[in-house]
């Protein structure tokens, strides 16, 4: 993980912007459930009425409503309303002030609502109890049950307001507002203030068993009833509220959309930039590798690391910035919101989080080791594929198609088996998380149902709580989704870091010499060389001098170290022991640029690049003139076949020079080395595909060059080197003979044997 974060460090400003946008998005996501809750509880259940204080009241209601208020509450009540015509209007408009007033008058208004909605049966019971102490009225007690509300009012010379509504069971019930009676009794002295206060205290005790949600809903019902009686259009209030809240939700949704698009854009940009940087670093690093490092990693592995591994990191970076950063923000925000709901069900969230973490850790612990193996198997598959595709003609020539197909199948099945194992393990992730999510929803609904029944929770609050719970669970789900990708990306990051931290065995010195022109002697002084990890030397005690402008040939049996020897001159490898000096300075004291600018190499394998003949010839000398190109074509014996090509120098060369013969590729490769007119020319068995006549012409042309470079020719043919100024005969990594062709025929048995066999 630290390696992945290190790659993102240069783009910290974009990451800061992403975090800010994620905070905005999370704010919106966490706000929407509360709006949904308000729409259900306030907009639908409470008809858009947000406070328990009526907006408008009749004069009678204004006076009667003070029946159960304390002296202090009455003073505040009178300060809150002002009379306009026949009605009293609430002066408070500030939300904070209205919330304070809701708290102040909750008890009084609850009592007002209850006493204005007394069932007929309860009303008659109250009348019986009130007249039981009056001897004159006692005979009427038994007749009360058969009398209507109006008849009772006439009997008592009082006016009662009655109305018919459906109760909770859908049955039509007559309700009576007994407050006018109590108010009249208080005014006439039949009921004292102490009696009313005592009644309030008794009801307050019962209120402690009633949920705050039910109390508030009761207060809203009272306010709605008062507003209707005063001519307020409740339907308009409800419609306006729903439009207002819906508009806010729409605005928040748009804000979330903008933030999400911004996060997606920036996260993708950071991911793509990280991928680009890593590819550039890998390319630059590999370009500085010597042959030793190339052999260590293998081409197939470096290709996998430069493509598949970087792609894994790029994808994880983008997804990580989008999900992994968002998960803790929405998770912590959801926990805070859950706490603010006051639903008392936080333990459900804690339980869900514990179960989720345990479930994820179990799956990851099983799959993690396989992720590490998977990348190695991808390397193996790439290696087999590359070998088969590059050696297809050889495979067909030897009839090995079936065998190679089986080899590919074996590598493919190993990778497929590992991928299937990890995928099968991770397939449990989503169903398991969905099961936990739905289980949490059911548990919340079951607990909430009991709280709603007890009046301590509203339906909208339950909906909001479920949404917040799902957001918290989804936050952990995001993190678990990343747990599938991050381990594999971590392995990929380690593999890339391994390449980037590998120091090339061939390095420039801190204070190098600059080789401007080669006019001195090239000398090998007791040079030994062995490959990294090898036990024995490939070259031992190589000691010779080459004068400027001379041709030195190297011959010997296959595997005797000829190519290795010439590869030490341009520092494709560094000598293990001894020194290689040019113009009296160790080659290690020169910069790569100055050293290799003086050297042109014609490798054993003729490697051409896709483009044109001109592109390939100017590969090492972009500013080459037409004269240089034409001279190189003449010397390399390539002019004849180039002149026959349509477009000549602009003729197309396919990748690897596949549209050219082996001899044509070798001649163009030699011409490419001749174009820069370097001071040292190394020809590593570069005429093996040429016929003897062309080879002879080539040797003669090199000898007759106007500009005399120091030439090294590695060859298996004695005919190709017999005109050299000096010939080195290698045998098992040691110089077995040194001299001209005639001298070696006379003095070197190995050379003479090679000559006679040819």
QUIBELHU-V270719 format. One record per pair of residues at least 12 apart in sequence whose ideal C-beta (glycine too) atoms are under 8 Angstrom apart, sorted by the first residue. I is the first residue (numbers start at 1). GAP is how many residues later the second one is. D is the distance in whole Angstrom. If there is no record, write none. Layout:
{{I/GAP/D} {I/GAP/D}}
This chain:
{{1/485/7} {1/489/6} {3/487/7} {3/490/4} {3/491/7} {3/493/8} {3/494/5} {4/309/6} {4/312/7} {4/313/7} {4/316/7} {4/482/8} {4/485/6} {4/486/7} {4/489/5} {7/267/5} {7/270/7} {7/271/6} {7/306/7} {7/310/7} {7/486/8} {8/262/6} {8/266/6} {8/309/6} {8/313/8} {10/263/8} {10/267/7} {11/259/5} {11/262/6} {11/263/7} {14/252/5} {14/255/7} {14/256/5} {15/255/7} {15/306/7} {17/245/8} {17/249/6} {18/245/5} {18/248/5} {18/249/6} {18/252/8} {18/303/5} {18/307/7} {19/306/6} {21/238/5} {21/241/5} {21/242/5} {21/245/7} {22/237/7} {22/241/6} {22/303/6} {22/304/5} {22/307/6} {23/306/6} {24/231/7} {24/232/8} {24/235/5} {25/230/8} {25/231/5} {25/234/4} {25/235/6} {25/238/7} {25/301/7} {26/300/7} {26/303/4} {26/304/5} {26/307/5} {27/306/8} {28/224/5} {28/225/7} {28/227/5} {28/228/4} {28/231/7} {29/227/6} {29/301/6} {29/304/8} {29/442/7} {30/300/7} {30/303/5} {30/304/7} {30/307/5} {30/438/8} {30/441/7} {31/221/6} {32/217/6} {32/220/6} {32/221/7} {32/435/8} {33/304/7} {33/430/7} {33/431/4} {33/434/4} {33/435/6} {33/438/8} {34/303/7} {34/430/6} {35/210/6} {35/213/6} {35/214/5} {35/217/7} {36/213/8} {36/424/7} {36/427/6} {36/428/6} {36/431/7} {37/421/8} {37/423/4} {37/424/6} {37/426/6} {37/427/4} {38/207/6} {38/422/7} {39/203/7} {39/206/5} {39/207/8} {39/421/7} {40/418/8} {40/419/6} {40/420/3} {40/423/6} {41/417/5} {41/418/7} {41/419/4} {41/420/7} {42/199/7} {42/418/8} {43/195/7} {43/198/5} {43/199/5} {43/202/6} {45/172/7} {45/413/7} {45/414/7} {45/415/8} {46/171/7} {46/174/4} {46/175/8} {46/178/7} {47/177/6} {47/187/5} {47/188/8} {47/190/7} {47/191/4} {48/186/8} {48/189/5} {48/190/4} {48/191/7} {48/192/7} {48/193/3} {48/194/7} {49/171/5} {49/174/5} {49/175/5} {49/178/7} {49/185/7} {49/188/6} {49/189/8} {50/48/8} {50/191/7} {51/47/5} {51/48/8} {51/50/7} {51/51/5} {51/169/8} {51/172/7} {52/50/5} {52/53/7} {52/54/7} {52/57/5} {52/164/7} {52/167/3} {52/168/6} {52/170/7} {52/171/5} {53/27/7} {53/37/6} {53/39/7} {53/45/7} {53/48/5} {53/49/7} {53/52/7} {53/56/8} {53/170/6} {54/36/7} {54/168/7} {54/169/5} {54/172/4} {54/173/5} {54/176/7} {55/34/7} {55/35/5} {55/168/8} {55/172/5} {55/175/8} {55/177/6} {56/31/5} {56/32/7} {56/33/6} {56/34/7} {56/170/7} {56/171/6} {56/174/4} {56/175/7} {56/176/5} {57/24/7} {57/30/6} {57/31/5} {57/169/5} {57/172/8} {57/173/6} {58/28/7} {58/29/6} {58/30/8} {58/168/8} {58/171/6} {58/172/6} {59/24/8} {59/27/6} {59/28/7} {59/29/7} {60/120/8} {61/165/6} {61/168/7} {61/169/8} {62/19/7} {62/26/4} {63/120/8} {64/48/8} {64/115/5} {64/116/6} {64/119/5} {65/12/8} {65/43/8} {65/44/8} {65/47/5} {65/161/8} {66/42/8} {67/44/8} {67/45/7} {67/48/8} {67/112/6} {67/115/6} {67/116/6} {67/119/7} {67/129/7} {68/39/8} {68/40/5} {68/43/4} {68/44/7} {68/47/8} {68/128/6} {68/131/8} {68/132/5} {69/36/8} {69/39/5} {70/38/8} {73/31/7} {73/32/6} {73/35/6} {76/25/7} {76/28/6} {76/29/8} {77/28/7} {80/12/6} {80/21/6} {87/143/5} {87/144/8} {102/114/7} {102/117/7} {105/114/8} {106/109/6} {106/110/7} {106/113/6} {107/93/7} {107/97/6} {107/100/7} {109/109/8} {109/110/5} {109/113/5} {109/114/8} {110/93/8} {110/97/7} {110/105/6} {110/108/5} {110/109/6} {110/112/8} {111/89/6} {111/92/6} {112/67/7} {112/110/6} {113/105/5} {113/106/7} {113/108/6} {113/109/4} {113/112/8} {114/89/7} {114/104/7} {115/62/7} {115/63/6} {115/64/5} {115/67/7} {116/45/8} {116/61/4} {116/62/8} {116/63/6} {116/106/7} {116/109/7} {117/58/5} {117/60/7} {118/57/6} {118/58/5} {118/59/7} {118/60/5} {119/54/6} {119/55/7} {119/56/6} {119/57/8} {120/29/7} {120/42/7} {120/53/7} {120/54/4} {120/55/7} {120/56/6} {123/26/7} {123/37/8} {123/53/4} {123/55/6} {124/20/5} {124/21/6} {124/23/8} {124/28/7} {126/52/7} {127/17/6} {127/25/6} {127/29/8} {128/13/5} {128/16/6} {140/15/7} {149/13/4} {149/25/7} {149/27/6} {150/12/8} {156/25/8} {158/22/7} {158/23/5} {158/26/6} {159/21/6} {160/16/5} {160/17/7} {160/18/7} {160/20/7} {160/21/6} {161/15/7} {161/16/4} {161/19/7} {162/12/6} {162/13/7} {162/14/5} {162/15/8} {163/12/6} {182/14/7} {210/245/5} {211/240/7} {211/243/6} {211/244/3} {211/245/3} {211/246/7} {212/244/7} {213/239/8} {213/242/6} {213/243/6} {213/244/6} {213/245/5} {213/248/7} {214/241/3} {214/242/8} {215/240/8} {217/241/7} {263/58/7} {263/59/6} {263/63/8} {264/58/6} {266/55/7} {267/50/8} {267/51/5} {267/52/8} {267/54/4} {267/55/5} {268/50/5} {270/47/6} {270/48/7} {270/51/6} {271/43/5} {271/44/7} {271/46/4} {271/47/3} {271/50/7} {272/42/7} {272/46/8} {274/39/7} {274/40/6} {274/43/5} {275/35/5} {275/36/7} {275/38/7} {275/39/3} {275/42/8} {278/32/5} {278/35/7} {278/36/8} {278/218/6} {279/27/6} {279/31/6} {281/219/6} {282/20/8} {282/23/7} {282/24/5} {282/28/7} {282/214/7} {282/217/6} {282/218/7} {283/23/7} {285/214/6} {285/215/6} {285/217/7} {286/16/6} {286/20/8} {286/213/7} {288/216/5} {289/213/8} {289/215/5} {290/214/5} {290/215/5} {290/216/4} {290/281/7} {290/282/6} {290/283/6} {290/284/7} {291/276/7} {291/281/5} {291/282/6} {292/213/5} {292/214/8} {292/239/7} {292/240/5} {292/281/6} {293/209/6} {293/211/6} {293/212/7} {295/236/7} {295/237/8} {296/206/8} {296/236/7} {297/202/7} {297/205/8} {298/81/8} {298/85/7} {299/87/7} {300/79/6} {300/82/4} {300/83/4} {300/86/5} {301/78/5} {301/81/8} {301/82/7} {302/197/7} {303/79/6} {303/83/8} {304/71/7} {304/74/6} {304/75/5} {304/78/5} {305/187/8} {305/190/5} {305/191/6} {305/194/6} {308/67/8} {308/70/6} {308/184/7} {309/66/7} {309/183/4} {309/184/8} {309/186/5} {309/187/5} {310/182/7} {310/186/7} {312/173/8} {312/176/6} {312/177/5} {312/180/4} {313/176/5} {313/179/6} {313/180/6} {313/183/7} {315/170/7} {315/174/8} {316/166/8} {316/169/5} {316/170/6} {316/172/8} {316/173/4} {319/163/7} {319/166/6} {320/162/6} {320/166/7} {323/155/4} {323/156/8} {323/158/7} {323/159/6} {324/154/7} {324/155/7} {324/158/5} {326/149/8} {326/152/7} {327/148/4} {327/149/7} {327/151/4} {327/152/5} {327/155/8} {328/147/7} {330/141/6} {330/142/8} {330/144/7} {330/145/5} {331/140/8} {331/141/5} {331/144/3} {331/145/7} {333/138/8} {334/134/5} {334/135/8} {334/137/4} {334/138/4} {334/141/7} {335/14/7} {335/137/6} {337/127/8} {337/131/5} {338/127/7} {338/130/5} {338/131/7} {338/134/7} {341/120/6} {341/123/6} {341/124/5} {341/127/7} {343/105/7} {343/108/7} {343/114/6} {343/118/6} {343/119/7} {343/122/5} {344/107/7} {344/112/8} {345/99/6} {345/102/6} {345/103/7} {345/120/6} {348/92/6} {348/95/6} {348/96/6} {348/99/7} {348/121/7} {349/91/8} {349/120/6} {349/123/6} {352/84/6} {352/87/8} {352/88/5} {352/117/7} {352/120/7} {352/121/6} {353/119/7} {353/123/6} {355/81/6} {356/77/7} {356/80/6} {356/117/7} {356/120/5} {356/121/8} {356/124/7} {357/119/7} {359/73/5} {359/74/8} {359/77/7} {360/69/7} {360/116/8} {360/119/8} {360/120/4} {360/123/6} {363/62/6} {363/63/7} {363/65/6} {363/66/6} {363/69/8} {363/120/8} {364/119/5} {364/123/7} {366/59/5} {367/54/8} {367/55/5} {367/58/5} {367/59/6} {367/117/8} {367/120/7} {368/119/5} {370/48/5} {370/51/6} {370/52/5} {371/51/6} {371/116/5} {371/117/5} {371/120/6} {372/115/8} {372/119/5} {373/45/6} {374/41/7} {374/44/5} {374/45/7} {374/48/7} {374/114/7} {374/117/8} {375/113/7} {375/116/5} {375/117/6} {375/120/6} {377/34/7} {377/37/5} {377/38/4} {377/41/6} {378/37/6} {380/31/5} {380/34/7} {380/35/8} {381/27/8} {381/30/5} {381/31/6} {381/34/5} {384/23/6} {384/24/5} {384/27/5} {385/23/7} {388/16/5} {388/19/8} {388/20/6} {426/58/5} {429/51/6} {429/52/8} {429/55/7} {433/40/8} {433/44/5} {433/47/7} {436/37/7} {437/33/6} {437/36/5} {437/37/8} {437/40/8} {440/29/6} {440/30/8} {440/33/6} {441/25/6} {441/28/7} {441/29/7} {444/18/7} {444/21/6} {444/22/5} {444/25/6} {445/17/7} {445/21/7} {448/14/4} {448/17/7} {448/18/8} {505/27/7} {505/68/8} {505/69/6} {506/65/5} {506/66/7} {506/67/7} {506/68/5} {508/83/6} {508/84/6} {509/79/6} {509/80/6} {512/77/6} {512/78/6} {512/79/4} {512/82/8} {513/72/5} {513/76/5} {513/77/5} {513/78/8} {513/81/8} {514/76/7} {514/77/6} {514/80/5} {515/67/7} {515/68/7} {515/70/8} {515/75/5} {515/76/8} {515/79/4} {515/80/6} {515/82/8} {515/83/6} {516/78/7} {517/81/8} {517/162/7} {518/30/7} {518/64/6} {518/65/6} {518/80/5} {518/161/4} {518/162/6} {518/192/7} {519/29/6} {519/64/7} {520/28/7} {520/62/6} {520/63/3} {520/64/6} {521/24/6} {521/25/7} {521/26/6} {521/27/7} {521/60/7} {521/61/8} {521/62/7} {521/63/7} {522/23/7} {522/24/4} {522/26/8} {522/47/7} {522/58/8} {522/59/7} {522/60/5} {522/158/7} {522/188/6} {523/21/7} {523/22/5} {523/23/7} {523/56/8} {523/57/7} {523/58/5} {523/59/8} {524/18/5} {524/19/6} {524/20/5} {524/21/8} {524/44/8} {524/54/7} {524/55/8} {524/56/6} {525/18/6} {525/53/5} {525/54/5} {525/55/8} {525/56/7} {526/15/5} {526/16/7} {526/17/5} {526/51/7} {526/52/4} {526/53/8} {527/12/6} {527/14/8} {527/15/4} {527/16/7} {527/41/7} {527/48/5} {527/50/7} {527/51/4} {527/52/7} {527/53/6} {528/12/5} {528/13/7} {528/14/8} {528/47/7} {528/48/5} {528/49/4} {528/50/6} {529/32/8} {529/35/6} {529/39/6} {529/44/6} {529/46/5} {529/47/5} {529/48/8} {530/46/5} {537/39/7} {537/196/6} {538/23/5} {538/26/5} {538/195/5} {539/22/5} {539/25/6} {539/26/6} {539/29/8} {539/194/5} {539/195/8} {540/193/5} {540/194/5} {541/37/8} {541/193/6} {541/194/8} {542/23/6} {542/36/7} {542/192/8} {542/193/6} {543/35/8} {543/192/7} {544/182/8} {544/184/6} {544/191/7} {544/194/6} {546/164/6} {546/166/8} {546/180/7} {547/163/8} {547/178/8} {548/131/8} {548/160/8} {548/162/6} {549/159/4} {549/160/7} {549/161/6} {550/160/6} {550/161/8} {550/175/4} {550/176/7} {551/151/7} {551/152/7} {551/160/4} {551/162/7} {551/172/8} {551/173/5} {551/174/5} {551/175/8} {552/158/8} {552/159/7} {552/160/5} {552/161/7} {552/172/6} {552/173/7} {552/174/5} {552/175/8} {552/176/7} {553/159/8} {553/160/5} {553/161/8} {553/162/6} {553/167/8} {553/168/3} {553/171/4} {553/173/7} {553/174/5} {553/175/7} {554/12/7} {554/158/7} {554/159/7} {554/160/5} {554/161/8} {554/173/8} {554/174/5} {554/176/6} {555/159/8} {555/160/6} {555/161/7} {555/163/7} {555/166/6} {555/172/6} {555/173/7} {555/174/6} {555/175/7} {555/196/7} {555/199/7} {556/173/6} {556/174/4} {556/175/6} {556/180/8} {556/194/8} {557/174/7} {558/158/8} {560/170/4} {560/171/6} {560/172/6} {560/173/6} {561/169/6} {561/172/4} {562/122/8} {562/123/8} {562/152/5} {562/168/6} {563/41/6} {563/121/5} {563/122/8} {563/151/6} {565/165/7} {566/35/8} {566/116/5} {566/118/6} {566/146/5} {566/148/6} {568/12/6} {569/18/7} {569/30/6} {569/111/7} {569/113/6} {569/143/7} {570/25/7} {570/26/5} {570/29/5} {570/31/6} {570/112/7} {571/16/6} {571/17/7} {571/21/7} {571/24/6} {571/25/8} {574/14/7} {582/13/8} {582/16/8} {597/79/8} {597/81/7} {598/80/6} {598/81/5} {598/82/6} {599/79/6} {599/80/8} {599/81/4} {599/82/8} {599/83/7} {600/20/7} {600/73/4} {600/74/7} {600/76/6} {600/78/4} {600/80/7} {600/81/5} {600/82/7} {600/109/8} {601/72/6} {601/81/5} {601/83/7} {602/64/8} {602/67/6} {602/68/5} {602/71/5} {602/79/8} {602/80/7} {602/81/5} {602/82/6} {602/84/4} {603/66/7} {603/81/6} {603/83/7} {604/80/5} {604/81/5} {604/82/7} {604/84/8} {606/51/7} {606/56/7} {606/59/4} {606/60/5} {606/62/7} {606/63/4} {606/80/8} {606/83/8} {607/49/7} {607/50/8} {607/62/7} {608/45/5} {608/48/6} {608/49/3} {608/52/7} {608/57/6} {608/60/6} {608/61/7} {609/44/7} {609/46/7} {610/43/7} {610/44/6} {610/45/4} {610/46/8} {611/41/8} {611/42/6} {612/35/8} {612/37/7} {612/38/5} {612/39/6} {612/40/6} {612/41/6} {613/29/6} {613/32/7} {613/35/7} {613/36/5} {613/37/7} {613/38/5} {613/40/6} {613/55/7} {614/15/7} {614/35/4} {614/36/6} {615/38/7} {616/37/6} {616/52/6} {616/56/6} {617/12/5} {617/15/7} {617/16/8} {617/32/7} {617/51/7} {617/54/6} {617/55/5} {617/58/5} {618/57/7} {619/53/6} {620/52/6} {620/53/7} {620/55/7} {620/56/5} {621/54/5} {621/55/4} {624/51/5} {624/52/7} {628/47/5} {628/49/7} {629/20/7} {629/42/8} {629/46/6} {631/43/7} {632/39/4} {632/40/8} {632/42/4} {632/43/5} {633/38/5} {634/67/7} {635/35/8} {635/36/7} {635/39/6} {635/63/8} {635/66/4} {635/67/7} {635/70/6} {636/31/5} {636/32/7} {636/34/4} {636/35/4} {636/38/6} {636/62/7} {636/65/8} {637/30/6} {637/53/8} {637/57/5} {637/60/5} {637/61/5} {637/64/7} {638/26/7} {638/29/4} {638/30/6} {638/32/7} {638/33/5} {641/23/6} {641/26/8} {642/26/8} {653/15/8} {661/28/8} {662/27/4} {663/26/5} {663/27/5} {663/28/7} {663/31/7} {665/24/8} {666/20/6} {666/21/7} {666/22/7} {666/23/5} {666/24/6} {667/23/7} {667/27/8} {669/17/7} {670/13/7} {670/16/6} {670/17/8} {670/28/8} {677/30/6} {677/32/8} {678/31/6} {679/30/5} {679/31/6} {680/29/6} {680/30/5} {680/31/8} {680/32/7} {681/28/5} {681/29/7} {681/30/5} {681/31/7} {682/29/8} {682/30/5} {682/32/8} {683/28/7} {683/29/7} {683/30/5} {683/31/7} {683/32/8} {684/30/5} {685/29/5} {685/30/6} {685/31/7} {687/28/7} {687/30/8} {687/33/6} {688/27/8} {688/28/7} {692/27/7} {695/22/7} {695/24/7} {695/25/6} {696/23/8} {699/21/6} {699/24/6} {703/20/7} {717/41/7} {718/23/7} {718/33/8} {718/36/6} {718/37/5} {718/40/6} {719/39/7} {721/20/7} {722/19/4} {723/18/7} {724/16/8} {724/17/7} {725/15/7} {726/12/7} {726/13/7} {726/14/7} {727/12/7} {727/13/7} {727/14/6} {727/17/6} {727/24/7} {729/15/6} {729/19/5} {729/21/6} {729/22/5} {731/19/6} {736/12/6} {736/14/5} {736/15/8} {737/13/6} {737/14/5}}
